[in-house]
């Protein structure tokens, strides 16, 4: 079975999947903001939460076609850049941060259970207290040569795992 599909969780735009699709992969994007489930060329866009997509994700994992998992849990309730609003958010919903961390944990667990390389991305946030130190950090300006509009600093963390100790992303197996 060829590993020809990537799974992107909490991904509305598909920007992460684009280079993969350009190299022949299929992409499954899970995000309730898609409006309705639909296929768009090599993209299958599921308009649901990760929890609502568990059955479809499970089928994909068991199929052996999965090559990579990327999770982009919303950062608005976790990023330290928004800490000034945490007290107000807490008053409105005492569970706001637990709910946000739960989505990030769903991304991490799906990555772990998939058996393939995975990453969970978030700016500097409370996730370091939950997941531990990130595997990698970067600022968008580190990649300005690739995208001039990304010439800004925003320390971003990646928690990675899965697969073997060497990243096999460049070749399909």
Phi, psi and omega in degrees: 000131179277134174278096190237015186224139172246154181241124179242117183261140183057048185232103178278318191278327184078009181301318179298322184283337187308309180297327178295312180298320179297341178254021170097003179276157168266154179228134173249119180249125180249118177193127181298342181285356178293345178087302176210155177296134176196156174263141179223086185064237181278002181257133168252116182255115180261121183268072181201170175284167177301315180301319179292337181266003184310314182298314180293322178294318179300317178298317180297315180298314182291339183291339183080003182272348185287132181250332187197147176234133176233133178240134180233064183300142180305138186261351190300334180257006182232330187293136180297337177297339179254012184302332181298339180260357183300317182299316179295318179295322179297319179298323180284327183203104182300342183257009187305316183283324177298321178295317180295316179295326178299320178295317178298320179293325175299318178299313182296315182295318178297318176302312180298313185287341183291331182078008178240166177303143179213165174214148170238127186248139174194148173296174176309124189205183177293348181299334177297330176284337183265309184270344187091187182301137179293155178289326183211152171225155177201166170245142178307326181296342176297341184240024181301330179299332180272328182214097183305332180288348180267030182272066178212162178259138175193088185308122184240139185249145173236128170255123188235163177178193177080166181062203177265185186290342177253131182295127182254026188289337186285338182233145177274142178250000000 
